[in-house]
Amino acid sequence: MIKNLFLLPLLIFVGFTSCKEKGSNGQVTPPPPAANTFTNPVLNSGPDPWIVKQGSNYYYTHTLGNRISIWKTSKVSELRGATPVTIWNAPALGPNSQNVWAPEIHFINNKWYAYYTAGSSSNLNTQRSFVLENSSADPQTGTWVDKGKIYDPAADFFAIDGTVFTHNSNLYYLWSGEASATDHTQRIYIARMSDPWTLATARSVISSPQYPWESIGAPPAVNEGPEVLKNAAGKVFLVFSASGCWTDEYALGLMTLKDGGDPLAAADWMKTSSPVFSKNPGASVYGPGHNSFFKSADGTEDWILYHANPSTGQGCGDNRSPRIQKFTWNTDGTPNFGSPVSTSTALVKPAGE
C-alpha cells in the first residue's frame, strides 16, 4: 500500500507529460526542428539546378524554359528566402528563342559567363548551347552581352548542358551532344577553349552509354549533365547523369581522369560500372540527377545539389525540386555521395551558416 502511494505521483507526472506530447488527434507531435537544421527541397521546384560561390554569396539558377534568373543567398539552406532576378529573357524568334534549359554561371577572368541551352522551335533537334557575358562583380546587376553560340563548326549538332572547368591552366568546355543529325544517342563531349565563348579544338567524345543503367528508357540512351569535381589533392572527377530523365532510373555516374591524363583523351578517363547516386524509393526520391557541387560557407564541407522527383512516374517536369546534402570522400580519394535522403529528414545546415 505504501509502495502504491509512492508511485502515484510519478504515474500522474508521466501521464501529464505524455499528454503534452500528443496532438489533438492523439498522435505524438514531433519536436520542432532545431535551429541548425533544415529539410529538403530548398525550393519547391527547380530542374537542372546549378550553384556557385563567389565571395560570401552563393548564386543559384535552374531551368525556367523562357528566361534565366539568378537567386543570391549567403545560406544555401535558406535559398527559398531569396528573391530571383531575371538576367535574360529569350527573344521571340531566333536560334535561342525556345526551350531554355540548364543555365550555369561561372566567374572566369573577372567576368561572369552564363552558359545555357536553347532552340529555335519545339523540335528539340534544334537545341544548341549559347553564352552570355557580364563584367559586373555581381551577376544580378550590370549588362549581360550575348556572345552567341558555342560549338564545333565541323559538328554542329544537338548540344545541351554546357559547363566549363580549368585544368593545368587550360579552360575546357564539356557538354552532352549527338554524333550526327541522325544518331540521337547522347554522349559527353569535350573541347579546349581559346576564350570563354570559343572552342580552340574539335570536339572529342569521352563518354558514351555502355552499361545497362545508362540506357534505361532508350532510345535514346543518355549521358548528360556533366560536372567536374576535384578533391583536395586536385584529382579530377566527372559526374554525369545517365538514362532518360523521363524514367525513375535517372542517376549519376562517375568518371575519373588518370593522373597526368589528357582531358581530351577518352582513354584517360575511367568510368564506374554502376551508378554512384540513384533513386531511393524508401525515401520517396526518384530520378535524382543533374547535379552541381558547392563548399559550405566556412569551406570545410562538400555538398551536392541535385534535382529529384517526390513520386514515381513524374518524369522530366517541374515536380523535380532542388535538394542538397553533404557528401564525404572515400579512402582512395573518390567521392562518396551516399543515398538521396527523404524530404522529411532533418539535416544539419552547411557549416558556417
N, C-alpha and C positions, 0 to 999 in steps of 0.2 A: 504493500500500500504506500509506504513511504517512497519506494522506488518509482511508482507510477506518478505520484505527485511531483517528484523531482523532474520527471521527463516532460510533464505537461507544458511548462513554459517554453521548453525547447521545441516541442511539436508545434505550438502556436506560432513561434517565430519562424520556423521553417515553412509552415503553411502560408504565412503572410508574405514572405519573400517570394515564394513560388507564384503566388497570385500576382504579384507585381510584375513578374517576368512574362505573364501571359497577356495577349491582346484580348479584345472583346470577343473574338471568335474562338477563344480557347487555345489558340496556337501560341507557341513560345515566340516572343518577339526577339529577333536578333539584336545584339548590341549595336549602337551606331558605329559607323566606320571610324577608325582612328584618323586623326588629323593628318597623319603622314601616309595615308593610303588612298588609293583610287580604284575604280573599276573601269574596264573597257566597255564599249569603244570610247575613244577620245572625241569623236564626232559621230553623229547618228548615221551619216552616210559619207562615203569618200573612197571611190575606187581608185586604184593606182596611186597610193599616197607617196609623197616624197617630202623629205625634211632635210634641212642643212642648218648648221650653227655658224653664226658669224658674230664675233664679239660675245656679248652676253645674251643675244637673242637667237631664237630659232625661227626659221622661215619655212612654212609648210604650204604645200599645194596638192591638188588631186584633179582627176578628170572631171570636167564640168560640161563638156560637149560643145560649147559655143564660145568659150572665153577662158582666160587664165586669171585666177585670183590667188592672192597670197595672204596667208594668216601669219601674224607675228606674235610671238609669246616668249617669255623667259622661262616658262614652266610647261613642258610638253604635256604633263598630266592634266593641265588646266586649259588645253587647247580650245575647248568649246567656249571658253570665255573671251576668246579673241575675235575681233571683227575683221572679216576678209576685205581686202582691197583689190578691185579688178584692175589689172595692169594692161590687159589687151583683150579686145573683142574681135571675133572672127569677122572678116568682111562678108558682104552679101554674096559676092561672087569671087571666083578665083581658085587657085590650087590649094589654098589653105582655108576654105570657107566652111567646110563641113567636118563633123566627127573629130573635134579637138580632143585628143587623148593624151594621157600620161605626161603632163608637163614636169620638167625638172628645172631648178635654178641652181647655177653654180657660180662661184666667185673666182674668176680667173684673171690674173694680171691687173688686179684692182678694178675690174669691171664685173658686172653681173651679166650672165647669159642664161636665157630661158630656151630650153630645147623642148620641142613638142611635136606631136604627130597630128596631121590633118589631111583632108582630102578635098576633092573638087565636087563630089557628088555622093549620093547614097551608095554608090558602087565602091565597096571597100578596097578594090584593087587600086584605087587612086590614092590610097593613103601613103604619105611621104613624111619626111622629117624636116623641120624648119627651126630657125634660130632667131632670137631677139637679143639686143644688146642694150645695156643701161650703164652709164658711167656714174650714177649716183651711189653714195655709200649705203643707202637704204633702198632695197629693191621695191619697196612700196611707194617710193617717190621718184621724181625725175622722169625722163623720157625714155621709152623703150623704142629702139630703132630696129626695123625689120632688116635682118641680114640675109634673108632668102632661104632657099632650100639647101640642105646639106646632103650631098650624095656623091656616089661614084658615077661619073658620066658614062662609063662603059657598062654599068649595071644599074640602070635607073628603074628599079622595080619596087614593089611593095616594101616599105621600110617604116618600122614603128619602134617606140620605146627607146629612143636615143639617150645615151648617157656618156659622160667623159671621165677620164681619170689620168693622172700623171704617173709615169714610171721612168726612172732613170733620166729625168729632165725632159722626157718626151710626152706630149699630150696625145691621147688616144681617144677615138670615138668608137663606141660599141652600140649595136642595135640589133633588132630582130628583123629579118628580111626573107625574101624568097629568091630562089636561084634564077627564075625566069618568069615570064608573063604567064606561063602555063604550069609551072611546078609550084604548088602552093604550100609545100612543107615549110614551116617557119624554122629558120636556123639562126644561130648567133654569128654576126659578122663583126669584124674589127678593121680599123684603118688608123694609120698615124695621121696626125693633123699638122698643117702648116700654121694655122691660127684657129681660134675657137669656132670658126664657121666654115672652114675649108679643109677638105681631105688632101693629104700630101701623097698618099699611096692608094693603090687599088684595094678594094675590099678583100679580106681573107675570111673564110669560114673557119670557125674554131669549135663549133658545137652543132651537131645535128641530132635529132631524136634517134636514139639507138636502143633504148631499153623499153620494155612494155609500159612502165609507169610514165614515160614521156609521150605516149601516143594514145592515151585514153580519150575517147571522143573523136578520134580521127576517122575520116580525113577532115581537115589536115592535121598531121602531127605537129606539135608546137613546142618550140623553145623560144622564150621571150622574156622581157623584163630584166635584162642583165644588169647587175650591180656589182661593183668591185668593193671588196673588203680587205683591209690589211691588218695583220696582227701587230703586236708590239715590236716584233723583230723585223717587220717590213715585208713579211711573206704575203704574196698576192693570191687572193681567192676571188672567184667569180661565182656569185649566187644568181640563179636564174629560175624563172617559172616554167613549168612544163605541164603538158596535156591541155585540153581545152578548158578555158575559163567557164564554159557552159556546163562543165561537169563538177561534181563534188570532189573529184580527184586532183584538181588543180593543186600543185605542190611545188616546193622549192628543191632544186638540185644544187650541187656544189662542184666546182672545178678548181683545181689548184695549179698555179703556174710553177713549174720546177725552178729551183734556184738557178739564177743566171739565165733563165729561159727568155725566149723572144715572144712577146705577147702576140705577134702576128703569125706565129707558127703553131698550127693545131697540134703538132706532135709534142709541143712543150706544155700542153695542158692535160691534166688527168681528171677525169670525171668519176664521181662516186657512182656505184652501180645501183644505188637505191636513193630515194629522196631523203633530204635532211630535215624537212619540216612539212608535215602533211595534216590532213583532216583529223579531227578528234571528235567523233560522234558523241562520246560520253560527256563532252563539254559543250555540245551543240556548236561546233566550229567546223565549217565546211568550205572547201576551196581556198585555203589560206595561200596567199601569194602576192606577187608584185610588190616587193618589199623595198625598203631603204634602211639605212643604219644611222645611229647618232650616239654621241657620248653624253653621259649625264652632265648636269650643269657644272659639277665640280671636276669633271674629266676622269673620274675613277671607274666608271661603269660603262659597259657596252650594251646598247639596246637595239632591238629590231622593231621596225614599224612595218606593218603589213595590212592588207585588207582580207576580210573573210565574210562569209555569209552565216547568218544565225540559224538557218534551217536548210534541210536538204532540198535539192532541185531548184535553187534560186538563180543559178547561172551567173551571167555577166552584167547584171543590172545594178541599180542603185541601192539594193539591200546590202551590198558589200560595204562594210564600215571599217574605218582605220582603227587598229589596235596596236598597242605597244607592250613589250615585255623584255625584261633583262635576259641576256644570254651570257654564257661563260665560254671558256676555252679548254679544249682537251690537252692532255699532256704532250701530244705531238704537235701542238700549235694550231690545230684546226678548230673552227667554231663549233660550239655545241648549243643549238637553238632550243633543245628540249621539245616540248609539245605545246601547241597553242592552248591557252587557258580559257576557261569559261568567262563570260561577261559578268557572272555573279561572284567571281573570285576577287577578293580584295588583294591588291598588290601594293607593296611599299613603293612610294614615289621615287623617281630617279634621285640619286644622291645630289645634294646641293639645292634641292627645291624646298 
